[in-house]
Amino acid sequence: MIIWENLVNQAKKEILGFIFRQKLAKGERLLSVDEFADLLSVSKTTVREAIRSLEQLHFVEVKQGKGVYLAVDPQSLGKNIAQLKSVTEMARESGIELETMEWEVHEREADEALSVRLRVSLGTPVVEVTRLRGFGGEVAVYLEDTLPKVLVADFTPADWQGSLFEALEKRGITLSHSVAQIIPYIPQGKIKEKLKQAGNVPFLLLEHLHFGRNEQVVAFSRDYYSAKYFHFEVVRKRI
């Protein structure tokens, strides 16, 4: 049973990879069960179960007698980087609901570097949260956020596992803008273990400071986006 479940999960991941590699658009028809079985070298039963799992995630739609169709728009995932949106918001706009696969919260005191970034006094209590998020068992993004403890003192586990922006807004803290660096990144060491990556899969690291409407620094964040699933576009104007 465990071996077969692993085959189904692997087939599901392979089908997801196929969708993104082929740059399929919402509403496009996927390969047939027979074609996927040949492509992945697995049984038709395994493919059917993998597709059923993707259907439960609302990733695909099975139309009786017609085939399997893509129910989301993966090509828009993170497309417009100029707009300040949470990962959850970007995914929802593509029709994808992210799951939080792992998360940890730690408290510590701000060291010199962090106190400068967050514009707080040395030794100010801060909260660090790390989250591994994805869909269909696949890691899409690894998030590291550090915030002054006073802003998140009443956060619940549900707040940490969902959209950080939405949780802050519920408490009257609205983000106005962020200043970010985009850095090509090949996971190494602890990060590679967290991302469960084999080989050199490229990621895009967005390292940024989030600001509130009163120019208060709300968070220092590092977002590691899998280049398998996210691509960003920037509009550049000649002035």
C-alpha positions in Angstrom: 0.0 0.0 0.0 2.8 2.5 1.0 4.7 1.7 -2.2 1.6 2.3 -4.4 0.7 5.5 -2.5 4.2 6.7 -3.2 3.8 5.9 -6.9 0.6 7.9 -7.0 2.2 10.9 -5.3 5.1 10.7 -7.6 2.8 10.6 -10.6 0.9 13.6 -9.3 4.1 15.6 -9.0 5.2 14.5 -12.5 1.8 15.7 -13.9 2.2 19.0 -12.1 5.7 19.4 -13.5 4.3 18.6 -17.0 1.7 21.3 -16.7 4.2 24.0 -15.8 6.9 22.8 -18.3 4.4 22.8 -21.2 3.0 26.2 -20.0 -0.5 25.1 -20.3 -3.3 27.6 -19.8 -6.5 27.4 -17.9 -9.1 25.4 -19.8 -6.5 23.4 -21.9 -6.9 19.7 -22.2 -4.3 17.5 -20.6 -2.9 14.3 -22.0 -5.2 11.2 -21.8 -4.7 8.6 -19.1 -3.1 6.3 -21.6 -0.7 9.0 -22.8 0.3 9.9 -19.2 0.8 6.2 -18.4 3.2 5.8 -21.3 5.0 9.1 -20.5 5.5 8.3 -16.8 5.9 4.6 -17.2 3.2 3.8 -14.6 -0.1 2.0 -14.7 -3.3 3.6 -15.8 -4.7 3.0 -12.3 -1.9 5.1 -10.9 -2.5 7.9 -13.3 -6.2 7.9 -12.6 -5.6 8.2 -8.8 -3.1 11.0 -9.4 -5.6 12.9 -11.5 -8.3 12.2 -8.9 -6.0 13.8 -6.3 -5.5 16.8 -8.4 -9.2 17.1 -9.0 -9.8 17.2 -5.2 -7.3 20.1 -5.1 -9.4 21.8 -7.8 -6.3 21.9 -10.0 -8.0 19.9 -12.8 -11.5 19.3 -14.0 -12.5 15.8 -15.3 -15.2 16.1 -18.0 -16.9 12.7 -18.5 -16.2 11.4 -22.0 -14.2 14.5 -22.9 -11.0 14.3 -20.9 -9.1 16.2 -18.2 -8.8 20.0 -18.3 -6.7 22.5 -16.4 -8.9 24.4 -13.9 -6.3 26.9 -12.8 -4.0 29.5 -14.5 -0.5 28.5 -13.4 1.2 30.8 -15.9 -0.1 33.9 -14.0 1.5 32.6 -10.7 3.5 35.6 -9.4 3.6 37.2 -12.8 3.3 40.9 -11.8 6.0 41.4 -9.2 5.4 45.2 -9.1 2.2 44.7 -7.1 2.7 44.0 -3.4 0.7 40.8 -2.8 1.2 37.9 -0.4 2.1 34.4 -1.8 -1.4 33.3 -0.8 -3.0 36.1 -2.8 -0.8 35.4 -5.9 -1.7 31.7 -5.8 -5.5 32.4 -5.3 -5.5 34.7 -8.4 -4.2 31.7 -10.4 -6.9 29.5 -8.9 -4.4 27.7 -6.6 -4.9 27.1 -2.9 -1.6 26.8 -1.1 -1.1 24.4 1.8 1.3 25.1 4.7 3.4 21.9 4.8 5.6 22.9 7.7 5.9 25.9 10.0 7.9 27.0 13.0 7.8 30.1 15.2 10.7 31.3 17.4 11.2 34.3 19.7 14.5 36.1 20.2 16.0 39.5 20.8 17.0 41.8 17.9 20.7 41.8 17.2 22.5 44.8 15.8 21.8 43.9 12.1 18.1 43.2 12.7 17.6 46.3 14.9 18.8 48.4 12.0 16.6 46.6 9.5 13.4 46.8 11.6 14.3 50.2 13.1 13.9 49.0 16.7 16.2 49.1 19.7 18.9 46.5 20.2 17.4 43.7 22.2 13.8 44.3 21.2 11.8 41.1 21.2 11.1 39.8 17.7 9.3 36.8 16.3 10.8 34.7 13.5 8.5 32.4 11.5 9.5 30.0 8.8 6.9 28.3 6.5 7.1 25.8 3.7 4.2 26.2 1.4 3.1 24.4 -1.8 0.4 22.3 -3.5 -0.1 18.7 -4.4 2.8 17.7 -2.1 5.2 19.9 -4.1 7.2 22.7 -2.4 6.5 26.0 -4.2 8.0 28.5 -1.8 9.9 28.7 1.5 9.2 31.8 3.6 11.2 33.4 6.4 9.7 36.4 8.1 10.9 38.4 11.1 8.6 40.9 12.9 8.6 42.9 16.1 6.8 40.8 18.7 4.4 43.6 19.6 2.8 43.4 16.2 2.1 39.7 16.4 1.7 39.0 20.1 -1.9 37.7 19.7 -1.3 35.6 16.5 -2.9 32.2 16.5 -1.5 29.1 14.7 -4.1 29.7 11.9 -2.7 33.2 11.4 0.8 31.8 10.9 -0.3 29.1 8.5 -2.3 31.5 6.3 -1.6 34.8 4.6 0.6 37.0 6.8 -0.7 40.1 5.1 -4.3 39.2 5.9 -3.5 38.4 9.5 -1.9 41.8 9.9 -4.7 43.6 8.2 -7.2 42.0 10.7 -5.3 43.8 13.4 -5.3 47.2 11.6 -1.8 46.9 10.2 -1.9 47.6 6.4 1.2 47.3 4.3 1.8 50.1 1.8 5.0 49.0 0.0 8.1 47.0 0.2 11.7 47.4 -0.9 13.1 44.2 -2.4 16.1 42.6 -3.9 15.7 39.8 -6.4 18.6 37.2 -6.1 19.0 34.0 -8.2 19.6 31.3 -5.7 20.6 27.6 -5.6 19.6 26.1 -2.3 22.4 24.9 -0.1 22.8 23.4 3.4 19.8 23.9 5.8 17.7 25.6 3.1 18.2 22.8 0.7 17.1 20.3 3.4 14.0 22.4 4.2 13.1 22.6 0.5 13.6 18.8 0.1 15.4 19.5 -3.2 17.5 16.9 -5.0 20.0 18.4 -7.5 20.4 22.0 -8.3 16.9 23.3 -8.7 17.0 27.1 -9.1 15.0 29.4 -6.8 14.4 33.1 -6.8 15.1 34.8 -3.5 13.2 38.0 -2.7 14.8 39.7 0.3 12.6 42.6 1.3 11.5 45.1 4.0 7.7 45.6 4.3 6.5 49.1 5.3 3.2 50.2 6.9 1.3 53.3 5.9 3.2 55.4 8.5 6.6 54.2 7.1 7.0 51.8 10.1 9.0 48.7 9.2 6.6 45.8 9.7 8.7 42.8 8.6 12.0 41.7 7.2 11.4 38.8 4.8 13.2 36.3 2.7 11.0 34.4 0.2 12.5 31.5 -1.7 10.4 30.9 -4.8 10.8 27.7 -6.9 11.6 28.6 -10.5 9.6 25.5 -11.5 6.4 27.3 -10.5 7.0 31.0 -10.2 8.1 33.4 -12.9 8.1 37.2 -12.5 7.8 40.0 -15.0 9.0 43.5 -14.5 7.9 46.4 -16.7 10.9 48.6 -17.5 10.4 52.1 -19.0 12.9 54.2 -20.9 12.8 57.7 -19.5 
